[in-house]
Amino acid sequence: MSIQYYHHGRFRVAGGVIPEAVTAYCTYGDPKNPCIVFPTCYGGKLDSE
């Protein structure tokens, strides 16, 4: 499992803007048809072990 990052840049949310928003995610399964799993809470962390 490797953690990957998607950089959104400025990301508008209710109540303001996140200036440098980043989504961390892991992929599982066949690379041609992977399943992407990531936390849905703010400030969540992916376990890299």
CHARMM-style PDB file with segment names, atoms N, HN, CA, C and O in Angstrom:
ATOM      1  N   MET     1       0.849  -1.169   0.000  1.00  0.00      PROA
ATOM      2  CA  MET     1       0.000   0.000   0.000  1.00  0.00      PROA
ATOM      3  C   MET     1       0.891   1.227   0.000  1.00  0.00      PROA
ATOM      4  O   MET     1       1.823   1.326   0.797  1.00  0.00      PROA
ATOM      5  N   SER     2       0.603   2.159  -0.894  1.00  0.00      PROA
ATOM      6  HN  SER     2      -0.155   2.078  -1.542  1.00  0.00      PROA
ATOM      7  CA  SER     2       1.335   3.423  -0.857  1.00  0.00      PROA
ATOM      8  C   SER     2       0.340   4.572  -0.827  1.00  0.00      PROA
ATOM      9  O   SER     2      -0.687   4.551  -1.506  1.00  0.00      PROA
ATOM     10  N   ILE     3       0.668   5.560  -0.033  1.00  0.00      PROA
ATOM     11  HN  ILE     3       1.502   5.576   0.519  1.00  0.00      PROA
ATOM     12  CA  ILE     3      -0.195   6.730   0.065  1.00  0.00      PROA
ATOM     13  C   ILE     3       0.127   7.662  -1.091  1.00  0.00      PROA
ATOM     14  O   ILE     3       1.291   7.958  -1.359  1.00  0.00      PROA
ATOM     15  N   GLN     4      -0.910   8.119  -1.770  1.00  0.00      PROA
ATOM     16  HN  GLN     4      -1.856   7.878  -1.552  1.00  0.00      PROA
ATOM     17  CA  GLN     4      -0.765   9.065  -2.864  1.00  0.00      PROA
ATOM     18  C   GLN     4      -1.508  10.341  -2.482  1.00  0.00      PROA
ATOM     19  O   GLN     4      -2.356  10.335  -1.590  1.00  0.00      PROA
ATOM     20  N   TYR     5      -1.177  11.435  -3.168  1.00  0.00      PROA
ATOM     21  HN  TYR     5      -0.488  11.440  -3.893  1.00  0.00      PROA
ATOM     22  CA  TYR     5      -1.758  12.727  -2.826  1.00  0.00      PROA
ATOM     23  C   TYR     5      -2.289  13.409  -4.077  1.00  0.00      PROA
ATOM     24  O   TYR     5      -1.648  13.398  -5.128  1.00  0.00      PROA
ATOM     25  N   TYR     6      -3.463  13.999  -3.950  1.00  0.00      PROA
ATOM     26  HN  TYR     6      -3.985  14.008  -3.097  1.00  0.00      PROA
ATOM     27  CA  TYR     6      -4.019  14.821  -5.022  1.00  0.00      PROA
ATOM     28  C   TYR     6      -4.075  16.258  -4.511  1.00  0.00      PROA
ATOM     29  O   TYR     6      -4.735  16.532  -3.509  1.00  0.00      PROA
ATOM     30  N   HSD     7      -3.392  17.173  -5.187  1.00  0.00      PROA
ATOM     31  HN  HSD     7      -2.856  16.950  -6.001  1.00  0.00      PROA
ATOM     32  CA  HSD     7      -3.343  18.573  -4.788  1.00  0.00      PROA
ATOM     33  C   HSD     7      -4.418  19.347  -5.553  1.00  0.00      PROA
ATOM     34  O   HSD     7      -4.364  19.467  -6.777  1.00  0.00      PROA
ATOM     35  N   HSD     8      -5.394  19.869  -4.808  1.00  0.00      PROA
ATOM     36  HN  HSD     8      -5.437  19.772  -3.814  1.00  0.00      PROA
ATOM     37  CA  HSD     8      -6.513  20.592  -5.401  1.00  0.00      PROA
ATOM     38  C   HSD     8      -6.196  22.056  -5.656  1.00  0.00      PROA
ATOM     39  O   HSD     8      -6.839  22.689  -6.493  1.00  0.00      PROA
ATOM     40  N   GLY     9      -5.210  22.606  -4.945  1.00  0.00      PROA
ATOM     41  HN  GLY     9      -4.687  22.092  -4.265  1.00  0.00      PROA
ATOM     42  CA  GLY     9      -4.989  24.050  -4.995  1.00  0.00      PROA
ATOM     43  C   GLY     9      -6.032  24.744  -4.137  1.00  0.00      PROA
ATOM     44  O   GLY     9      -6.423  24.220  -3.095  1.00  0.00      PROA
ATOM     45  N   ARG    10      -6.486  25.912  -4.559  1.00  0.00      PROA
ATOM     46  HN  ARG    10      -6.168  26.338  -5.406  1.00  0.00      PROA
ATOM     47  CA  ARG    10      -7.534  26.625  -3.809  1.00  0.00      PROA
ATOM     48  C   ARG    10      -8.850  25.854  -3.935  1.00  0.00      PROA
ATOM     49  O   ARG    10      -9.303  25.562  -5.041  1.00  0.00      PROA
ATOM     50  N   PHE    11      -9.453  25.529  -2.798  1.00  0.00      PROA
ATOM     51  HN  PHE    11      -9.085  25.765  -1.899  1.00  0.00      PROA
ATOM     52  CA  PHE    11     -10.654  24.701  -2.790  1.00  0.00      PROA
ATOM     53  C   PHE    11     -11.726  25.401  -1.966  1.00  0.00      PROA
ATOM     54  O   PHE    11     -11.555  25.616  -0.766  1.00  0.00      PROA
ATOM     55  N   ARG    12     -12.824  25.753  -2.610  1.00  0.00      PROA
ATOM     56  HN  ARG    12     -12.963  25.578  -3.585  1.00  0.00      PROA
ATOM     57  CA  ARG    12     -13.904  26.464  -1.929  1.00  0.00      PROA
ATOM     58  C   ARG    12     -14.754  25.492  -1.113  1.00  0.00      PROA
ATOM     59  O   ARG    12     -15.168  24.444  -1.610  1.00  0.00      PROA
ATOM     60  N   VAL    13     -15.005  25.852   0.137  1.00  0.00      PROA
ATOM     61  HN  VAL    13     -14.668  26.703   0.541  1.00  0.00      PROA
ATOM     62  CA  VAL    13     -15.873  25.083   1.034  1.00  0.00      PROA
ATOM     63  C   VAL    13     -16.866  26.052   1.670  1.00  0.00      PROA
ATOM     64  O   VAL    13     -16.695  27.269   1.598  1.00  0.00      PROA
ATOM     65  N   ALA    14     -17.901  25.499   2.290  1.00  0.00      PROA
ATOM     66  HN  ALA    14     -18.040  24.511   2.349  1.00  0.00      PROA
ATOM     67  CA  ALA    14     -18.871  26.349   2.978  1.00  0.00      PROA
ATOM     68  C   ALA    14     -18.134  27.167   4.032  1.00  0.00      PROA
ATOM     69  O   ALA    14     -17.469  26.608   4.905  1.00  0.00      PROA
ATOM     70  N   GLY    15     -18.250  28.462   3.952  1.00  0.00      PROA
ATOM     71  HN  GLY    15     -18.790  28.916   3.243  1.00  0.00      PROA
ATOM     72  CA  GLY    15     -17.615  29.312   4.947  1.00  0.00      PROA
ATOM     73  C   GLY    15     -16.244  29.830   4.566  1.00  0.00      PROA
ATOM     74  O   GLY    15     -15.640  30.555   5.355  1.00  0.00      PROA
ATOM     75  N   GLY    16     -15.717  29.492   3.385  1.00  0.00      PROA
ATOM     76  HN  GLY    16     -16.209  28.903   2.744  1.00  0.00      PROA
ATOM     77  CA  GLY    16     -14.415  30.024   3.014  1.00  0.00      PROA
ATOM     78  C   GLY    16     -13.704  29.218   1.949  1.00  0.00      PROA
ATOM     79  O   GLY    16     -14.326  28.542   1.130  1.00  0.00      PROA
ATOM     80  N   VAL    17     -12.378  29.307   1.982  1.00  0.00      PROA
ATOM     81  HN  VAL    17     -11.873  29.856   2.648  1.00  0.00      PROA
ATOM     82  CA  VAL    17     -11.536  28.644   0.995  1.00  0.00      PROA
ATOM     83  C   VAL    17     -10.371  27.972   1.709  1.00  0.00      PROA
ATOM     84  O   VAL    17      -9.771  28.560   2.608  1.00  0.00      PROA
ATOM     85  N   ILE    18     -10.052  26.753   1.317  1.00  0.00      PROA
ATOM     86  HN  ILE    18     -10.540  26.276   0.586  1.00  0.00      PROA
ATOM     87  CA  ILE    18      -8.834  26.093   1.782  1.00  0.00      PROA
ATOM     88  C   ILE    18      -7.766  26.452   0.755  1.00  0.00      PROA
ATOM     89  O   ILE    18      -7.884  26.054  -0.404  1.00  0.00      PROA
ATOM     90  N   PRO    19      -6.716  27.198   1.144  1.00  0.00      PROA
ATOM     91  CA  PRO    19      -5.770  27.710   0.154  1.00  0.00      PROA
ATOM     92  C   PRO    19      -4.957  26.640  -0.582  1.00  0.00      PROA
ATOM     93  O   PRO    19      -4.669  26.799  -1.768  1.00  0.00      PROA
ATOM     94  N   GLU    20      -4.590  25.577   0.090  1.00  0.00      PROA
ATOM     95  HN  GLU    20      -4.823  25.448   1.053  1.00  0.00      PROA
ATOM     96  CA  GLU    20      -3.795  24.521  -0.547  1.00  0.00      PROA
ATOM     97  C   GLU    20      -4.344  23.156  -0.137  1.00  0.00      PROA
ATOM     98  O   GLU    20      -3.682  22.411   0.586  1.00  0.00      PROA
ATOM     99  N   ALA    21      -5.544  22.831  -0.593  1.00  0.00      PROA
ATOM    100  HN  ALA    21      -6.082  23.436  -1.179  1.00  0.00      PROA
ATOM    101  CA  ALA    21      -6.204  21.585  -0.209  1.00  0.00      PROA
ATOM    102  C   ALA    21      -5.515  20.381  -0.834  1.00  0.00      PROA
ATOM    103  O   ALA    21      -5.106  20.411  -1.995  1.00  0.00      PROA
ATOM    104  N   VAL    22      -5.394  19.313  -0.034  1.00  0.00      PROA
ATOM    105  HN  VAL    22      -5.726  19.288   0.909  1.00  0.00      PROA
ATOM    106  CA  VAL    22      -4.767  18.070  -0.484  1.00  0.00      PROA
ATOM    107  C   VAL    22      -5.627  16.901   0.000  1.00  0.00      PROA
ATOM    108  O   VAL    22      -6.074  16.889   1.146  1.00  0.00      PROA
ATOM    109  N   THR    23      -5.856  15.926  -0.871  1.00  0.00      PROA
ATOM    110  HN  THR    23      -5.493  15.936  -1.803  1.00  0.00      PROA
ATOM    111  CA  THR    23      -6.528  14.690  -0.500  1.00  0.00      PROA
ATOM    112  C   THR    23      -5.497  13.569  -0.533  1.00  0.00      PROA
ATOM    113  O   THR    23      -4.836  13.358  -1.549  1.00  0.00      PROA
ATOM    114  N   ALA    24      -5.360  12.848   0.581  1.00  0.00      PROA
ATOM    115  HN  ALA    24      -5.897  13.019   1.407  1.00  0.00      PROA
ATOM    116  CA  ALA    24      -4.475  11.681   0.637  1.00  0.00      PROA
ATOM    117  C   ALA    24      -5.334  10.447   0.419  1.00  0.00      PROA
ATOM    118  O   ALA    24      -6.438  10.353   0.956  1.00  0.00      PROA
ATOM    119  N   TYR    25      -4.835   9.503  -0.362  1.00  0.00      PROA
ATOM    120  HN  TYR    25      -3.938   9.579  -0.798  1.00  0.00      PROA
ATOM    121  CA  TYR    25      -5.620   8.297  -0.634  1.00  0.00      PROA
ATOM    122  C   TYR    25      -4.707   7.103  -0.897  1.00  0.00      PROA
ATOM    123  O   TYR    25      -3.528   7.259  -1.213  1.00  0.00      PROA
ATOM    124  N   CYS    26      -5.272   5.923  -0.760  1.00  0.00      PROA
ATOM    125  HN  CYS    26      -6.230   5.796  -0.503  1.00  0.00      PROA
ATOM    126  CA  CYS    26      -4.593   4.661  -1.067  1.00  0.00      PROA
ATOM    127  C   CYS    26      -5.438   3.912  -2.078  1.00  0.00      PROA
ATOM    128  O   CYS    26      -6.665   4.004  -2.056  1.00  0.00      PROA
ATOM    129  N   THR    27      -4.797   3.179  -2.955  1.00  0.00      PROA
ATOM    130  HN  THR    27      -3.800   3.104  -2.973  1.00  0.00      PROA
ATOM    131  CA  THR    27      -5.533   2.340  -3.894  1.00  0.00      PROA
ATOM    132  C   THR    27      -5.276   0.881  -3.552  1.00  0.00      PROA
ATOM    133  O   THR    27      -4.184   0.516  -3.116  1.00  0.00      PROA
ATOM    134  N   TYR    28      -6.279   0.063  -3.752  1.00  0.00      PROA
ATOM    135  HN  TYR    28      -7.166   0.359  -4.106  1.00  0.00      PROA
ATOM    136  CA  TYR    28      -6.201  -1.368  -3.474  1.00  0.00      PROA
ATOM    137  C   TYR    28      -6.694  -2.135  -4.689  1.00  0.00      PROA
ATOM    138  O   TYR    28      -7.517  -1.629  -5.452  1.00  0.00      PROA
ATOM    139  N   GLY    29      -6.204  -3.336  -4.873  1.00  0.00      PROA
ATOM    140  HN  GLY    29      -5.535  -3.747  -4.254  1.00  0.00      PROA
ATOM    141  CA  GLY    29      -6.703  -4.187  -5.949  1.00  0.00      PROA
ATOM    142  C   GLY    29      -5.924  -4.039  -7.235  1.00  0.00      PROA
ATOM    143  O   GLY    29      -4.793  -3.555  -7.241  1.00  0.00      PROA
ATOM    144  N   ASP    30      -6.536  -4.457  -8.316  1.00  0.00      PROA
ATOM    145  HN  ASP    30      -7.456  -4.850  -8.311  1.00  0.00      PROA
ATOM    146  CA  ASP    30      -5.939  -4.449  -9.650  1.00  0.00      PROA
ATOM    147  C   ASP    30      -5.674  -3.011 -10.101  1.00  0.00      PROA
ATOM    148  O   ASP    30      -6.599  -2.198 -10.098  1.00  0.00      PROA
ATOM    149  N   PRO    31      -4.433  -2.670 -10.490  1.00  0.00      PROA
ATOM    150  CA  PRO    31      -4.133  -1.301 -10.935  1.00  0.00      PROA
ATOM    151  C   PRO    31      -4.991  -0.834 -12.111  1.00  0.00      PROA
ATOM    152  O   PRO    31      -5.182   0.370 -12.287  1.00  0.00      PROA
ATOM    153  N   LYS    32      -5.511  -1.762 -12.920  1.00  0.00      PROA
ATOM    154  HN  LYS    32      -5.356  -2.740 -12.777  1.00  0.00      PROA
ATOM    155  CA  LYS    32      -6.364  -1.386 -14.043  1.00  0.00      PROA
ATOM    156  C   LYS    32      -7.777  -1.025 -13.604  1.00  0.00      PROA
ATOM    157  O   LYS    32      -8.495  -0.335 -14.328  1.00  0.00      PROA
ATOM    158  N   ASN    33      -8.182  -1.491 -12.417  1.00  0.00      PROA
ATOM    159  HN  ASN    33      -7.598  -2.052 -11.829  1.00  0.00      PROA
ATOM    160  CA  ASN    33      -9.518  -1.229 -11.897  1.00  0.00      PROA
ATOM    161  C   ASN    33      -9.444  -1.141 -10.373  1.00  0.00      PROA
ATOM    162  O   ASN    33     -10.020  -1.979  -9.679  1.00  0.00      PROA
ATOM    163  N   PRO    34      -8.734  -0.123  -9.840  1.00  0.00      PROA
ATOM    164  CA  PRO    34      -8.514  -0.063  -8.392  1.00  0.00      PROA
ATOM    165  C   PRO    34      -9.724   0.457  -7.623  1.00  0.00      PROA
ATOM    166  O   PRO    34     -10.617   1.099  -8.176  1.00  0.00      PROA
ATOM    167  N   CYS    35      -9.717   0.160  -6.357  1.00  0.00      PROA
ATOM    168  HN  CYS    35      -8.992  -0.362  -5.908  1.00  0.00      PROA
ATOM    169  CA  CYS    35     -10.681   0.709  -5.420  1.00  0.00      PROA
ATOM    170  C   CYS    35      -9.949   1.784  -4.629  1.00  0.00      PROA
ATOM    171  O   CYS    35      -8.886   1.510  -4.072  1.00  0.00      PROA
ATOM    172  N   ILE    36     -10.486   2.997  -4.564  1.00  0.00      PROA
ATOM    173  HN  ILE    36     -11.350   3.219  -5.016  1.00  0.00      PROA
ATOM    174  CA  ILE    36      -9.849   4.089  -3.827  1.00  0.00      PROA
ATOM    175  C   ILE    36     -10.567   4.262  -2.501  1.00  0.00      PROA
ATOM    176  O   ILE    36     -11.791   4.390  -2.455  1.00  0.00      PROA
ATOM    177  N   VAL    37      -9.785   4.265  -1.409  1.00  0.00      PROA
ATOM    178  HN  VAL    37      -8.791   4.161  -1.447  1.00  0.00      PROA
ATOM    179  CA  VAL    37     -10.343   4.399  -0.065  1.00  0.00      PROA
ATOM    180  C   VAL    37      -9.640   5.561   0.625  1.00  0.00      PROA
ATOM    181  O   VAL    37      -8.410   5.618   0.644  1.00  0.00      PROA
ATOM    182  N   PHE    38     -10.418   6.496   1.198  1.00  0.00      PROA
ATOM    183  HN  PHE    38     -11.417   6.449   1.183  1.00  0.00      PROA
ATOM    184  CA  PHE    38      -9.812   7.585   1.953  1.00  0.00      PROA
ATOM    185  C   PHE    38     -10.766   8.039   3.039  1.00  0.00      PROA
ATOM    186  O   PHE    38     -11.978   7.868   2.914  1.00  0.00      PROA
ATOM    187  N   PRO    39     -10.231   8.613   4.101  1.00  0.00      PROA
ATOM    188  CA  PRO    39     -11.106   9.067   5.191  1.00  0.00      PROA
ATOM    189  C   PRO    39     -11.994  10.218   4.736  1.00  0.00      PROA
ATOM    190  O   PRO    39     -11.588  11.037   3.912  1.00  0.00      PROA
ATOM    191  N   THR    40     -13.193  10.275   5.271  1.00  0.00      PROA
ATOM    192  HN  THR    40     -13.523   9.609   5.941  1.00  0.00      PROA
ATOM    193  CA  THR    40     -14.116  11.341   4.893  1.00  0.00      PROA
ATOM    194  C   THR    40     -14.161  12.455   5.928  1.00  0.00      PROA
ATOM    195  O   THR    40     -14.887  13.435   5.760  1.00  0.00      PROA
ATOM    196  N   CYS    41     -13.390  12.309   6.992  1.00  0.00      PROA
ATOM    197  HN  CYS    41     -12.800  11.514   7.129  1.00  0.00      PROA
ATOM    198  CA  CYS    41     -13.401  13.358   8.019  1.00  0.00      PROA
ATOM    199  C   CYS    41     -12.267  14.352   7.763  1.00  0.00      PROA
ATOM    200  O   CYS    41     -11.261  14.002   7.146  1.00  0.00      PROA
ATOM    201  N   TYR    42     -12.426  15.555   8.223  1.00  0.00      PROA
ATOM    202  HN  TYR    42     -13.243  15.839   8.723  1.00  0.00      PROA
ATOM    203  CA  TYR    42     -11.370  16.558   8.111  1.00  0.00      PROA
ATOM    204  C   TYR    42     -10.277  16.212   9.099  1.00  0.00      PROA
ATOM    205  O   TYR    42     -10.567  15.862  10.243  1.00  0.00      PROA
ATOM    206  N   GLY    43      -9.044  16.302   8.684  1.00  0.00      PROA
ATOM    207  HN  GLY    43      -8.809  16.587   7.754  1.00  0.00      PROA
ATOM    208  CA  GLY    43      -7.920  16.025   9.568  1.00  0.00      PROA
ATOM    209  C   GLY    43      -7.655  14.557   9.776  1.00  0.00      PROA
ATOM    210  O   GLY    43      -6.850  14.193  10.634  1.00  0.00      PROA
ATOM    211  N   GLY    44      -8.315  13.693   9.007  1.00  0.00      PROA
ATOM    212  HN  GLY    44      -8.968  13.989   8.310  1.00  0.00      PROA
ATOM    213  CA  GLY    44      -8.060  12.258   9.121  1.00  0.00      PROA
ATOM    214  C   GLY    44      -6.678  11.909   8.626  1.00  0.00      PROA
ATOM    215  O   GLY    44      -6.097  12.650   7.833  1.00  0.00      PROA
ATOM    216  N   LYS    45      -6.143  10.796   9.078  1.00  0.00      PROA
ATOM    217  HN  LYS    45      -6.614  10.194   9.723  1.00  0.00      PROA
ATOM    218  CA  LYS    45      -4.828  10.359   8.645  1.00  0.00      PROA
ATOM    219  C   LYS    45      -4.915   8.921   8.127  1.00  0.00      PROA
ATOM    220  O   LYS    45      -5.650   8.099   8.674  1.00  0.00      PROA
ATOM    221  N   LEU    46      -4.159   8.630   7.069  1.00  0.00      PROA
ATOM    222  HN  LEU    46      -3.562   9.298   6.625  1.00  0.00      PROA
ATOM    223  CA  LEU    46      -4.087   7.275   6.563  1.00  0.00      PROA
ATOM    224  C   LEU    46      -2.973   6.531   7.295  1.00  0.00      PROA
ATOM    225  O   LEU    46      -1.899   7.087   7.527  1.00  0.00      PROA
ATOM    226  N   ASP    47      -3.222   5.300   7.649  1.00  0.00      PROA
ATOM    227  HN  ASP    47      -4.094   4.849   7.461  1.00  0.00      PROA
ATOM    228  CA  ASP    47      -2.215   4.473   8.306  1.00  0.00      PROA
ATOM    229  C   ASP    47      -1.308   3.883   7.228  1.00  0.00      PROA
ATOM    230  O   ASP    47      -1.785   3.151   6.361  1.00  0.00      PROA
ATOM    231  N   SER    48      -0.028   4.183   7.267  1.00  0.00      PROA
ATOM    232  HN  SER    48       0.360   4.777   7.971  1.00  0.00      PROA
ATOM    233  CA  SER    48       0.895   3.736   6.218  1.00  0.00      PROA
ATOM    234  C   SER    48       1.484   2.373   6.506  1.00  0.00      PROA
ATOM    235  O   SER    48       2.351   1.922   5.757  1.00  0.00      PROA
ATOM    236  N   GLU    49       1.057   1.700   7.551  1.00  0.00      PROA
ATOM    237  HN  GLU    49       0.353   2.066   8.160  1.00  0.00      PROA
ATOM    238  CA  GLU    49       1.583   0.364   7.857  1.00  0.00      PROA
ATOM    239  C   GLU    49       0.656  -0.717   7.367  1.00  0.00      PROA
ATOM    240  OT1 GLU    49       0.943  -1.902   7.540  1.00  0.00      PROA
TER     241      GLU     49
END
